[in-house]
Each structure stands twice: as structure tokens, then as C-alpha cells.
Amino acid sequence: MRQFFLRFVVKLYIILLITFTWGTSKQTEEVWILKDYLLDVMQQQEHGLYLCELPTGNGKTFDSAQAMKEYADSICDDTKIIYLTTLNKNLPEDALRAAYGSEELYKRNVLRLRSNFDEVVEKILEIEVPEEMKTDAYLKLCKDVSLYRNAVDKRYADKEYIKELADRITEGDSQLRYEIAKRLKNRFQTKTQRKKAIRTDVKYKWIGKLYPAVFTDDYKIILMSVSKFMKRNSVLIDSSYEFLNSDLIENAVIVIDEFDATKDTIQSELIEKSLAMQEDYIQLFRQIYRTLNPNDFSSNMKQAMDEVEKSGN
């Protein structure tokens, strides 16, 4: 955890919002003082951590939304404001809509990033896709999503079946994104051209609707869960990247809501990454071993490979 936050601090400045329970009344004057404090922290543009501890019912969601909107309006470069929370339902979408005053302005400035799984399950059956993109991978994915939706809606008791469908959707989504990225790369030479095609060409607009992460660079305010922030961002028009290692967070303001509740999520994601890295190393070792002539290896190397095969990893 300490190393994780050190990587944060050297590149950006973070506002940590923590709620504690304490009876208080909402007063307009107090609300605006809090908003002004958050805005002042953002405008200082100093790298570091800022802890904002607030009582329950003090309007921190409203205040942070107002502060983010005002600061975003003053940004003249590519600086981002990223709002993180443990649960998607706690993202301040409604508060930001109120701050902007219209749905059009909200959609122009704010992007909510979700997992590819969530986007596909919610949208793929409703989005009209050109016939040329209705590949076997697309059709299979639509079928699996339909089965998954039905199982969830009817509250099937067979959890293993639902998990199997979810795994199939994850795999199918990955295959579809691969096909989309390959097609875009073959038809358009640059990232800018690919993004323009998705934004303006009727044949490709559906891609942006299904995968809004394509336009990550274009928004001033980005909302997502902590879990999503810890994973790779697949933008299709260019290579995927980790937020922690990307230029996107350079000098960014990151607001972490309910920070005390994010510890377990961050630790789980770090552990998952470590385990995935271990599996990748094992697969790499196995691939190298099988490519080369086993007779050229020492007996110790052969014994190590035998142990890997027996472990089933």
C-alpha cells in the first residue's frame, strides 16, 4: 500500500474523502465553505495527499461535484480530474449533472468508465451493428449475453452456470475487441484517424457507444470505481494501458471517495495482479521450454519443467 501511494504522489495530487458519523445539519453556508476548500486544494496544483474528513450528511458529494465542475471549467490543457469510489453506485453522476445544469454539457465533459463486461452486458443487444461486423465472435457474444441476462433476471439458483456464462462473456468480449482493434488498425493509419471514424462514421459509431473508453482522452472529468482504475484501460484505437503508468494521470487531480473503504479493494487488485504475473511467467517458461530442444537442457531444468506440468499451472 505504501509503495502504491508513493507512485501516486510523485505524479499527481489526491484528495481523500472520508466520512464519519456525526449528527449535523445541512447549512448552505457550511456547504459552500467546503466546496471552496476543495476548489482551493485543486487550484494549488501541488503534488501530494489531502485528507478531507467529513461527517455524514455534510454534502461532500454535492460539494465535490461543484468543485470539480468549476475546476474543470478553468483547465486549459489536458489535465484530468478522476473521481474514484469503491462502488459504482456511489459515483457522483447526478450531482455533476446538477452542477452542469444540462445533460448536453454533462456528456460533453464527464465520462463514466465501467468494466468492459458491464458495458457489453448492458448495451450490446440494444446497439445496432453493421452486418460486416457481425462476426462469429460477435454473434456468440450476443447469445451468451442474452443467456446471462435471462439467468440473472430470473435469479437462477445455479451459480456455477451464471459464472460460466460470465466467463464466456469476458472471453467473447476480449475476442470482439481484438477484431475491432485489428480492423481499425488495418483501415486507418493513426490513432486520430481511428477516433475520428468512430466519432463521425456511421459504420463505426457503434464502437464508441459500446466501448466509451475509446474517448478517454477527450474528457476533463472521469468517473470510475477503484477496481476499474487498477485494471488496464482498453481504448481500441491504440494500445491498452494501466492508469498508474499512463500520461493520463500526469498532474491529475484524483478524488478518492470513502477512502477508508478502498483499502481492501486496492489490496485485492494488487494481489490479483501479482498472481497473474506469476502465471504469465510460468506460461512464458513453458513456451520457451517447448520451443527449444529439451535434450539441450540440464537435468535440473528438465526436473523443474516436470514439476510445472504436474502442478497444472
C-alpha positions in Angstrom: 0.0 0.0 0.0 2.8 2.4 0.9 4.6 1.9 -2.4 1.2 2.2 -4.3 0.6 5.7 -2.9 4.2 6.8 -3.4 3.7 6.1 -7.1 0.6 8.3 -6.9 2.2 11.2 -5.1 5.1 11.8 -7.4 2.8 12.3 -10.4 -0.4 14.0 -9.1 -2.3 15.3 -6.2 -5.0 13.3 -4.4 -7.9 14.4 -2.3 -9.1 11.7 0.1 -12.7 12.0 1.2 -13.5 10.1 4.5 -16.9 10.1 6.1 -17.5 9.6 9.8 -20.9 9.5 11.5 -21.7 12.6 13.5 -25.1 14.3 13.7 -25.1 17.6 11.9 -27.5 19.9 10.0 -27.0 21.0 6.4 -26.5 24.7 6.2 -25.9 26.5 2.9 -23.0 28.5 4.3 -21.2 25.3 5.5 -21.7 23.6 2.2 -20.2 26.4 0.2 -17.2 26.7 2.5 -16.5 23.0 1.9 -16.8 23.5 -1.8 -14.4 26.4 -1.8 -11.9 24.4 0.3 -11.9 21.6 -2.2 -11.6 24.0 -5.1 -8.7 25.8 -3.4 -6.9 22.4 -3.0 -7.3 21.7 -6.7 -6.1 25.1 -7.8 -2.9 24.8 -5.7 -1.6 22.2 -8.2 0.8 20.8 -5.7 1.6 17.1 -5.7 0.6 15.2 -2.5 -2.2 13.9 -0.4 -5.0 15.9 1.0 -7.2 14.3 3.6 -10.8 15.8 3.9 -12.6 14.1 6.8 -16.3 14.9 6.9 -19.3 14.0 9.0 -22.2 12.1 7.5 -24.8 14.3 5.8 -22.4 17.2 5.3 -22.9 17.3 1.5 -19.5 16.1 0.4 -20.9 14.6 -2.8 -22.6 17.8 -3.8 -19.6 19.9 -2.8 -17.0 17.8 -4.6 -19.1 17.8 -7.8 -19.4 21.6 -7.7 -15.7 22.0 -7.1 -14.8 19.5 -9.9 -17.0 21.3 -12.3 -15.6 24.7 -11.5 -12.0 23.5 -11.7 -12.7 21.6 -14.9 -14.0 24.8 -16.5 -10.7 26.5 -15.7 -8.5 23.8 -17.2 -6.8 24.9 -20.5 -4.7 21.8 -21.1 -5.1 18.0 -20.9 -5.2 17.9 -17.1 -7.8 15.4 -15.8 -10.0 15.1 -12.7 -10.5 11.5 -11.8 -13.1 10.5 -9.2 -12.8 7.1 -7.6 -15.0 5.2 -5.3 -15.4 1.6 -4.2 -18.9 1.1 -5.6 -20.2 2.4 -9.0 -23.5 3.4 -7.4 -21.6 6.0 -5.3 -20.2 7.9 -8.3 -21.5 11.5 -8.2 -23.2 11.4 -11.6 -26.4 13.0 -10.5 -24.5 15.7 -8.6 -22.4 16.5 -11.6 -25.5 16.7 -13.9 -26.9 19.2 -11.4 -23.6 21.1 -11.4 -23.5 21.4 -15.2 -27.2 22.2 -15.4 -27.9 20.3 -18.6 -27.4 16.7 -19.9 -25.6 18.0 -23.0 -22.9 19.8 -21.0 -22.6 16.9 -18.7 -22.0 14.4 -21.5 -19.5 16.8 -23.2 -17.3 17.0 -20.1 -17.8 13.9 -18.0 -17.0 10.2 -18.8 -18.1 7.3 -16.7 -15.8 4.4 -17.2 -17.0 0.9 -16.3 -15.7 -2.6 -16.9 -15.9 -3.9 -20.5 -18.1 -6.7 -19.0 -20.7 -4.3 -17.7 -20.7 -2.2 -20.9 -21.2 -5.3 -23.0 -23.9 -6.9 -20.9 -25.9 -3.7 -20.7 -25.6 -2.5 -24.3 -24.6 -5.0 -26.9 -28.1 -6.3 -27.6 -29.5 -2.8 -28.0 -26.8 -1.3 -30.2 -27.3 -1.6 -34.0 -24.1 -3.1 -35.5 -23.3 -3.1 -39.3 -23.6 -6.5 -40.9 -19.9 -6.7 -41.8 -19.1 -6.6 -38.1 -21.5 -9.3 -37.1 -18.7 -11.9 -36.9 -18.9 -15.3 -35.3 -17.3 -13.8 -32.2 -20.0 -11.0 -32.1 -22.9 -13.4 -32.6 -21.6 -15.8 -29.9 -21.1 -12.9 -27.5 -24.7 -11.7 -28.1 -26.0 -15.2 -27.4 -24.1 -15.5 -24.2 -25.2 -12.1 -23.0 -28.8 -13.0 -23.7 -28.4 -16.2 -21.7 -26.7 -14.3 -18.9 -29.3 -11.6 -18.7 -32.1 -14.2 -18.6 -30.3 -16.2 -15.9 -29.8 -13.1 -13.7 -33.3 -11.7 -14.3 -34.9 -15.0 -13.3 -32.5 -15.4 -10.4 -31.3 -18.8 -11.4 -30.1 -20.8 -8.4 -27.3 -22.4 -10.4 -24.4 -20.0 -9.6 -21.9 -22.1 -11.5 -23.9 -21.8 -14.7 -24.0 -18.0 -14.2 -20.3 -17.9 -13.6 -19.7 -20.0 -16.7 -21.7 -17.5 -18.7 -19.8 -14.6 -17.2 -16.5 -16.2 -18.1 -17.7 -16.8 -21.6 -18.8 -13.2 -22.0 -15.4 -12.0 -20.7 -13.6 -14.2 -23.2 -16.0 -13.2 -26.1 -15.6 -9.5 -25.3 -11.9 -9.9 -25.5 -12.1 -11.6 -28.9 -14.5 -8.9 -30.2 -12.3 -6.1 -29.0 -9.3 -7.8 -30.7 -11.3 -8.0 -34.0 -12.4 -4.3 -33.7 -8.8 -3.1 -33.0 -7.4 -5.1 -35.8 -10.0 -3.8 -38.3 -9.4 -0.2 -37.2 -5.6 -0.6 -37.5 -5.9 -2.0 -41.0 -8.2 0.7 -42.2 -6.7 3.8 -40.5 -3.1 4.6 -40.0 -3.2 6.8 -36.9 -5.0 6.9 -33.6 -6.5 10.3 -34.5 -8.0 8.8 -37.7 -9.5 5.8 -35.8 -11.0 8.0 -33.2 -12.5 10.4 -35.8 -14.0 7.4 -37.7 -15.7 6.1 -34.5 -17.0 9.6 -33.7 -18.3 10.5 -37.2 -18.6 7.5 -39.5 -21.9 5.7 -39.1 -20.2 2.4 -39.8 -18.1 2.8 -36.6 -20.1 4.9 -34.3 -21.5 1.8 -32.5 -18.0 1.1 -31.2 -17.9 4.3 -29.2 -21.4 3.5 -27.8 -20.4 0.0 -26.7 -16.9 1.0 -25.6 -16.8 4.6 -24.4 -13.2 4.2 -23.2 -12.3 5.0 -26.8 -12.8 8.7 -25.9 -11.0 8.6 -22.5 -8.5 11.3 -23.6 -11.3 13.7 -24.6 -12.9 14.3 -21.2 -12.0 16.6 -18.3 -13.7 14.6 -15.6 -13.5 10.8 -15.5 -15.6 8.7 -13.0 -14.8 5.1 -12.2 -14.5 2.5 -9.5 -11.2 1.9 -7.7 -11.2 -1.6 -9.2 -11.5 -0.2 -12.7 -8.7 2.2 -12.0 -6.4 -0.6 -11.0 -7.1 -2.5 -14.3 -5.9 -1.8 -17.8 -7.9 0.6 -20.0 -8.7 -0.8 -23.4 -9.2 2.1 -25.8 -9.2 0.1 -29.1 -7.7 2.9 -31.2 -4.3 2.5 -29.5 -2.6 0.1 -27.1 -4.3 -0.6 -23.8 -2.6 0.9 -20.7 -2.6 0.9 -17.0 -3.8 4.2 -15.5 -1.0 4.2 -12.9 1.6 4.1 -15.7 -0.1 6.4 -18.2 0.3 10.0 -19.1 -3.4 10.4 -18.4 -2.7 10.9 -14.7 0.2 13.3 -15.1 -0.6 16.3 -12.8 -4.2 14.9 -12.5 -6.5 15.6 -9.5 -7.7 12.3 -8.1 -10.6 12.4 -5.7 -10.9 9.1 -3.7 -14.3 8.9 -2.0 -14.8 6.8 1.1 -11.0 6.3 1.1 -11.1 4.2 4.3 -13.3 1.6 2.4 -10.9 1.3 -0.6 -8.1 -0.4 1.2 -9.4 -3.9 0.7 -10.2 -3.3 -3.0 -6.7 -2.0 -3.7 -5.0 -4.8 -1.9 -7.2 -7.4 -3.7 -6.3 -5.9 -7.0 -2.6 -5.8 -6.2 -2.7 -9.5 -5.1 -4.6 -10.4 -8.3 -2.0 -8.7 -10.4 0.8 -10.4 -8.6 -0.8 -13.8 -9.1 -1.5 -13.0 -12.8 2.2 -12.0 -13.2 3.3 -15.3 -11.7 1.1 -17.2 -14.1 2.4 -15.3 -17.0 6.0 -16.2 -16.0 5.1 -19.8 -15.8 3.4 -19.7 -19.2 6.4 -17.9 -20.7 8.8 -20.5 -19.2 6.6 -23.3 -20.6 6.5 -21.7 -24.1 10.3 -21.2 -24.2 10.9 -24.8 -23.0 8.6 -26.3 -25.6 10.1 -24.2 -28.4 13.7 -25.3 -27.8 15.1 -28.8 -27.9 14.6 -30.4 -24.4 17.7 -32.5 -25.0 19.8 -29.4 -24.7 18.6 -28.7 -21.1 20.3 -29.8 -17.9 18.6 -32.5 -15.8 17.7 -29.8 -13.2 15.9 -27.8 -15.9 14.0 -30.9 -17.1 13.0 -31.7 -13.5 11.7 -28.1 -13.0 9.6 -28.4 -16.1 8.2 -31.7 -15.0 7.2 -30.1 -11.7 5.4 -27.3 -13.5 3.5 -29.7 -15.7 2.5 -31.8 -12.7 1.2 -28.7 -10.8 -1.2 -27.9 -13.6 -0.2 -24.2 -13.7 
